[in-house]
Amino acid sequence: MLSYRHAFHAGNHADVLKHYVLSLVLNYMNQKDKPYWVVDTHAGAGMYALKSEFAQKNAEFKTGIARLFGANNLPESLENFVKIIEKYNENNKLEYYPGSPKIAEALLRKDDKLRLFELHPSDCKLLIENFRDKNRQTKVELQDGFTGIKVYLPPPTKRAVVLIDPPYELKDDYQRVLDCIKDSLSRFATGTHIIWYPLLQRPEPAEMINKLMLLNAPNWLQVEMLVQAPNDEGFGMHGSGLYIINPPWTLPKALEATMPILTKLLAIDETANYQMTSHIQ
């Protein structure tokens, strides 16, 4: 089943949370001279035109990145994130939204590597086009990232950030995330693994997180942001979360300072809130 296209949701509240946290993690990685790899299991197209028919259908970016793009007096780390988005736009007009591969591209140094997996043929074609000039640093593969990731772990540099963010269209994606993490940690226990998940009125997301916690990783962080009350009919995503294994030790403090502001900016109704827990030795 290959019906999911992220272009419908580009730049929404979930993208903002995921990509902001990714930027914090990569900025931390950049503090050391030693190169590292970024492995993205579900890379998408890499760049999304917000004026496209896909993006305009639900215009989710209007309650997502658009609210940050025009905000004043942001904390430094949020301002730096917005500057990444500005890099891919001109004349202070929000017309494009970079996916996680392009967020990473903006932060990687010349010796760092980017490994991208995308299974949807149309999106993979766009992804290759978006990185046509980056073939020495970036490798794009038309492949299932859940299995393809095995080739790159552990990376030669023994430093890596792994992003796992499937669409969860299929219920077995939740189990596949768990299986992928188990295998990845057996190959590369010290890597930073970022798992994104939606907040839905279904049991699978919470069940997956509970099982991830039972892996007893020594260092982890979980952050969730709810932007609105759950739909009365039980449909739709009312927020999203990230579960990070081996997060930077600086991440809890950074998020404590900015999550209240980010949640307020992205709130759709008065029930919006966030929660964060962590254990870092």
N, C-alpha and C positions, 0 to 999 in steps of 0.2 A: 504494500500500500504506500504510494508515494504522492499523496494528495496535498500534504502540508506545504504551504509557501509562507515563509516568515514575512514577506513583503506586506501582507495584510496587517501585521502587528508591529512593524518597524517603528522604533522610537517610543514605544509605550512605556508605562510605568515599570514594567518588569525589565525591559531592556535597560532603562536608566539605572535601576538598582544593580543589575548584573554587571553592566559595563563600568559603572562608577567603582564598584568594589574591585573589578578586574584591574582598573587603572591604579588603584591603591596597591594592589599586590605587585603589579609590574614595576611600579615606582620603587617599591621596597627592594625588589630583585636587582634593580639597577644601581643600588648602593654599593654592591660589590663588583669588582672589576671582572670577575670570572663570568664567561658567557653562559647563557641558559637557553632552553628550548621552550616554546609554547606549543602545546598540542591541543587542537580544537576538534572534538569528535563530531560536532554537528555545525559546520561552519556557515551554512547558508550561502547567500550570494555575495556577501562581503560589503556591499553598498546598496542603499535603497533610495530611489527617487521618491520623495514625499508627495510629488505632484502626479505620480503614476496612478492608474486606475486601481491597482491593488491597495496602495496606501490610503487613497482617498475614500475607499469604500466605507471604512469605519472611522477613519481619521484618528486613530488611537494616539498618534504622536501629539495631538493637540492637548491632551491631558498628561503627556509625558515630557519628552525632551523640549517641546515648545515652551513649557513653563519655566524651565531652567535657562533656556536660551535668552529669554528676555528679562531674567531676574537681576536685581542689583544687590550689592553688598553680600555676595555669597562667601562662605568660608573658603580659604585658599584651596583646599583639595577639591571642592566642588567647582570652583572657578577654573582650576586647571583642567578638570574633566570637560567643562564647557568649551575650553580653548581647543581641545582635541576635536570636538564637533565643528567648531568654527574653521578649523584647518581645512575641512572638506567642503566648506561653503564659502561663497564670495559675497562681498558687500553687505555683510551682516544680515543676509537673508537665509533663512532656514529652508533649504530645498533638498538636502540629502542627509541621510542618517547612516553612519558607518556601523556595520555589524562588528562582532567581536574580532574578526580577523583584521579589520582596518583600525580598530582601537589598539590592538596589539602592534600593528605596523607603525603607528605613530609613536610608540614608546620603545620599541626594540632598538638596540644598538647594532652596529654593522656585523658583529661576530655572533649575535644571537640568531636563533633559527625559529622558523614558523612552519608547523606541519598541520595541514588542514584536510579534513575529511568532509565530504558531502555526497550523499547518495542520490539526491534528486538530480536527474540529468540536466534539466534546464538551469537549476541554480548552480550546479557545478560548472557548467559552461560559462555562466556569468562570473563565477568566482575566479576561474582561470583567466578570463579577460581582465578582471579587476587587478590581477597580480601579474600581468604579462611581462612587466619590466622588473620583477622581483624574483626571477627564477633561481638565482644563486642563494638567496636567503630563505625563500618560501617554496614549499612543495605542496601541490594540491592533488588530491586523489579522489576519484569517483569510487567511493567505497563506504561500506558500513563502518563508521568510526568506532563502534563498540568492539569490533574485532581488529580493525586496522591499527588501533593504538598499540597493540602488543609489539609491533615491530620496533617501536621507538622507545620502549622502556626496558631498561634504564637508558637514558640518553648518554652519549659519550662524555658530556660535561658533568654528569651527575647532579645537574640542577635543571629543574623543569617546573612549569605550571601547566596543569592539565585541566581543561575546561570541558565539562560534560553537561550539555544542555539540550537534550532531545525534546521534541514537541510533545511527547506523552500522548499522542493521538491513540496509540495502542496501549492497552493495559499492561502488556508484557514489557513495555519500556521501563516500568518501575523495577521489575525484577532484573532486567538487563543492566540497568544502572548499578544495582547491587552486585551483580556478578562481575561487571566490568571493574568496579572498585576493588573487589576482593582480589581479582587477578592482577590489577595494576599495583596494588600494595605489596603483593607477593613478589613482584618484579622490581619495584621501586618504592620502598617504604618511606623514604624521606622526601618524596616529591610533594609539592602543593597541589592538591586536588580540589577543584571547585565544582560543586554539583548544584545546578539550578533546578528549581521545581516550582510548579504552580500551586496556589492555594485555591482549592476547589471544595465544593460540598460533596466530596467523595472520600472514602477512607484511604485510598492508595497512597497519596502523598505522605500522610502522617505515618502510615505503616512502613513506608520506605525509610523515612528518617529514623524511626525507632530501630529498624534493622541495621541501619548504618551506625547508629550509636552503639549497638551491641558488638560491633567490630572492635570496640575498645581502643580506638586510636588514642595515643597519649595526648595529642594536641589537636583541638578542633574548635570551630566557631560556627554558630548557627545564627542567622539573622533573617527575620521575616518582616515584611512591610505589607500591611493591609491598607488599601486605599478607599474601600467602600464596604458597606454591609453586604453580606451574601444575598444574592438574588432570591426573592420569595419563591420562585419556581425551581430553584436549585441549579440553575445553569450559569455558566460563565466563570471567569476567574476574578476573584475579588482581591487578589494580592499575589505575592510570590516570595520565595525564600532562597537562601543559599546555605548550603552546608559545606564547610571548608575543612579539609584535613590538612594538617601542617600549615596553618595560616601564619603570616608574619606576626611576631609578638606585638608589633605596634598597631595591629588592626583593630583590636577592641577599643582602644582609646580614640583612634581616629573616627570610628563609627559612633561611639558615644557622643562625640562632639557634633556630628553632622546628621545623624539619622533623624533627630527631631525636626531639623530644618527641611531635610529632603521629604519627610513624610508630610509636613505641612504644605509644601509646595505642590506635591502630587496628589493631595487629598481630593477625592471626588465627593465625599460627604463627611459629616461630622464624626463618623465612627472610625475614621482613619487612625491608625496607630502602628507602632512597631514593637518588636521584642528581640532581644539579643541575649544569648548565653554563650559562654566559651569556657574552655579549659586548656590553658597553655602553660606548660611547665618551664 
